[in-house]
Amino acid sequence: MKLQKFIIAAGLTIMAMPAMAQYEGTDTRQRIAMMLPDEAEATTALQHVTTFQMDINNNDFNDAYISWKYLIEKAPYAQVGIYTNGAYMLFMMVQNEQDKAKKQELFKELMGLYDLRVKNLAGLNSFTSPSKQATDGDIIARKAYDYAFLGPQADPEFTLEKSYALFSDGIKKINEHGGREVKGFVLDSYFRTSYAMYQKDNNGFREQFLQDYLESKEVCDKMLQLAKQEDDSVAAQKIVDEYDSPLNTIEGLFAQSKAADRDQIIAIFTPKVEANKDNLAYLKSALTLMAANDCDDAPVYYTAAEYAFKLEPSYESAIALAQKYAKDKDNVQSVKYYNEALELCKSDNQKGNICIRIANAMQKSGDFKNASSYLDKAVSYNSDLAGKVFMQRANMAVKQKDYNSAIAYCNKAAAADITVSGSANRLKQNIQTVQAHNAEYARQKAAYDKQQAEIKAEEDFWKQTK
């Protein structure tokens, strides 16, 4: 049925429908009948469902809007597509609209649609298969993306701070209870927003930016791990393609930001660690941030570890204390705390990851032999860590300037674990670039040395002749 175009006033009108309504086991027709007991209205709603989907498929957004408006007002639990396809429709309409006032109204509706979906989430999830159910974090994160992308042109009250707050809320909720609907481009946009906040206030936002960096990498890694759960290699590669790119953006922007300035980080945490010496959560966060930014040999790092270990022994603080004693050349105490770090782990999987962290700490101090031993232990605890171990060995080989071995380890890492294949290939390309530069430098130096030798030989000849 093709509906005649007509103008509908902007703004969402929400029916008095219980937010926790349950429709488990029902189909579209049954749900509409429950919401619209009047047979004529129910029939009209069903026709709108069909028309809406046809118009979306044809990218006929103006006609789709008419059906969507009816459904969102009269039958908000008819289908999840009213929200997902409706958001896509409104996004495209906002992007294409030239009239400033209309653009603003459509944008307001788009933001309101995300809020309505969160409000009705329990009812919508009740008739959705578990693998496709959304979480409030997924929805808020996607709303944040649309706000960041469209807001500067469509919302006269747009602020970078509000954009960042939306992303932070969504990512926090995703971390709390998971969700497969968070998209790679959302993570990319989130970190770009955090980077913009850091550029706006280098000093005030630095600590939060460091935290955002670690959390963003954690989310990317969490999503990449889903690739290992796929039996289909094509589906697994699709996941890697989606999340490896934002991971590359995150690492690139962080390096570009120079936020990991050692002196600045130490200056930030020195007074704060002392002020929070009884705050275990803060001390753990400080240890993680300093360790991730090459400040794990600073006095404030060791002080935080001592305070944290005294409050509650953990593998994080035990590793830090082990590094302290290693720096003091007290190998007995260092080994004691490294072993205690492993004992504080609850599972072999966790022990494997801690072995990699210990190996990383040892290689920083130049103890490559023992670092290699702990990498062997990591795989013995959890063979699934083979790819990450090969990556660590590649980085160790780079530090020792054994580039051929480093490339071989990169190849092994990519073959062993699809989730690190992107990082392995990028490191390999960087190594090959260094090798090419070194080879060119060696060629030019050889040519220069040859030229200088010839000049000297000629000078010696004329001296002897004279």
Secondary structure, DSSP 8 states (H G I E B T S, - for coil): ---------SS-------TT---TT--HHHHHHHH--SHHHHHHHHHHHHHHHHHHHTT-HHHHHHHHHHHHHH-TTS-THHHHHHHHHHHHHHHH---HHHHHHHHHHHHHHHHHHHHTHHHHHHTS-GGG---HHHHHHHHHHHHHHHHHHH-TT--HHHHHHHHHHHHHHHHHH--TT--HHHHHHHHHHHHHHHHH-HHHHHHHHHHHHHHHHHHHHHHHGGGGG-SSHHHHHHHHHHHHHHHHHHHHHHHHHTTT-HHHHHHHHHHHHHHTTT-HHHHHHHHHHHHHTT-TTSHHHHHHHHHHHHHS--HHHHHHHHHHHHHTT-HHHHHHHHHHHHHT-SSHHHHHHHHHHHHHHHHHTT-HHHHHHHHHHHHHH-GGGHHHHHHHHHHHHHHTT-HHHHHHHHHHHHHH-GGGHHHHHHHHHHHHHHHHHHHHHHHHHHHHHHHHHHHHHHHHHHHHH-
